[in-house]
């Protein structure tokens, strides 16, 4: 309708700008799923909103970051994790963040991970990273995140993390 009222070029410009703004909006607010174990299916975890019958693991909060992780969404991601930890009953002793969708880290997102690790550690909560791509882990290492977390807190699968860090 805009094209008919304005002509082709302004209508196209409005469409392109609208799509760019929409992409920025969604990228700055990635969905974070709370995961639980699928009953009778070892190694399978799913979003509890979609699968309320899945089994939560007492003392463990498993989260999946379902989008990019960069300066524009670092604070909202940190705040969402803090909220989910605070809302969990009982308070978890382990927080696992699955980051398979994270393709790279910038300095802001790396700093957020450092802040989050320190905050959780001060509350007696371990932060574990699962399924983070090798280039992302390498960037985290250069930014000091791995030193803060400890190299023993990065895992390939949720099951490996659970085996290594059973809740206290």
Long-range contacts (C-beta under 8 A, 24 or more apart in sequence): 24-72, 26-67, 27-67, 27-68, 27-70, 27-72, 27-73, 28-72, 28-73, 28-76, 29-73, 29-76, 30-65, 30-66, 30-67, 30-68, 30-69, 30-73, 30-77, 30-101, 31-66, 31-67, 32-63, 32-64, 32-65, 32-66, 32-77, 32-80, 32-81, 32-84, 33-63, 33-64, 33-66, 34-61, 34-62, 34-63, 34-84, 35-62, 35-63, 35-64, 35-98, 35-158, 36-62, 42-159, 43-157, 43-158, 43-159, 45-158, 57-162, 57-167, 58-90, 58-167, 59-90, 59-92, 59-93, 59-94, 59-167, 59-168, 60-92, 60-93, 60-94, 60-95, 60-96, 60-162, 60-167, 61-85, 61-88, 61-92, 61-94, 61-95, 61-96, 62-96, 62-98, 62-158, 63-95, 63-96, 63-97, 63-98, 64-97, 64-98, 64-100, 64-101, 65-97, 65-98, 65-99, 65-101, 65-102, 66-101, 67-101, 68-101, 68-102, 68-103, 69-99, 69-102, 69-105, 69-109, 70-104, 70-105, 70-106, 70-108, 70-109, 71-106, 71-107, 71-108, 71-109, 73-109, 74-108, 74-109, 74-111, 74-112, 75-112, 77-109, 77-112, 78-112, 78-115, 78-116, 81-116, 82-116, 82-119, 85-120, 85-123, 85-125, 91-123, 91-125, 92-125, 92-167, 93-124, 93-125, 93-126, 93-167, 93-168, 94-125, 94-126, 94-128, 94-161, 94-165, 94-167, 95-120, 95-125, 95-126, 95-127, 95-128, 96-128, 96-129, 96-130, 96-158, 96-161, 96-162, 97-127, 97-128, 97-129, 97-130, 98-130, 98-131, 98-158, 99-129, 99-130, 99-131, 99-132, 99-133, 99-136, 100-131, 100-132, 100-133, 102-132, 102-133, 102-136, 103-133, 103-135, 103-136, 104-135, 104-136, 104-139, 105-136, 105-139, 105-140, 105-143, 105-145, 107-143, 110-139, 110-140, 110-143, 110-144, 110-145, 111-143, 113-140, 113-145, 113-149, 114-143, 114-144, 114-145, 114-148, 117-145, 117-148, 117-149, 118-148, 126-153, 126-165, 127-153, 128-153, 128-154, 128-155, 128-161, 128-165, 129-153, 129-154, 129-155, 130-154, 130-155, 130-156, 130-157, 130-158, 130-160, 130-161, 131-155, 131-156, 131-157, 131-158
